Amino acid sequence: MNRLKVWRLQRVLSQIELAQAAGIPRYVIQLAESGIRMPNDDQINALANTLGVRKEDLFGAITENVTVCHE
């Protein structure tokens, strides 16, 4: 599951509520949670501040479920 969605659900917020609180359009959250498009730096900062986390906690490198190829 996408980190942004995990944090949003932990805070018991809908996409609309998070978007309104962060002052960004809802579609930004929809696209980010679906992995289609990353928010810009200002939007990431707004989301992190609203959720009370570091921006790295939202969109940092994900290491779980990663397949590593060894040659």
N, C-alpha and C positions, 0 to 999 in steps of 0.2 A: 504494500500500500504506500502511496505517496506520502512523504514526510509532512508536507503542508496539510494534507487531509487529516493525517493522524493528529497533529497539533490542533487543528480546527475542531475535530470531533472531541478531543480531550477537554477543550474549552466549552463544549456544548454550544457551538455556533453553527448556524447554517451558512451557506455560501453568501447569501444576501446579507446576513448580519455582519459577517466578517468584512465584506466589501464596503458596507456603509461605515463601519467603525474605522476601517483603514483609509477610507476616502478614495477608493479605487473602483473601477467598474467590475461587476460580477464576472463578466466574461474572462477577465484576467485570471481569476481564481479557477474558473472552469477549465481554461486551457492549461494552466499550470498543473492542476490536479490530474488532468488526463495525459500529461506529458507531451502535449502538442507544442507548447510555447512557454519559454521562461519569461517571467515578468522582468521589467527593466529594473535598474538599481534603486530608483526612488520607490517603486512599488514593492520591491523586496524589503527595503528598510521599513516601509509603512506596515507591511504584513508582520514583520518580526517585532516591531514595536507594539503593535496591537495585540499580538499573541504573547508578548513578554518573553521572547526567546531571542537567541542570536541568529543572525541571518544564515550562518553556517548550519544551524540546526534545521533550517528549512530546506536549503538547497545545497548543502555541502556534499562532498563525495559520499556516495552510498557504497558500502562494501559488502553488505549482506546479499546473498544470492547472486554473487558474481562468479562467473566461470573463468578460471585462469587457464590459458593454454600453455603447456610446457613443451618445448621442442627439444 
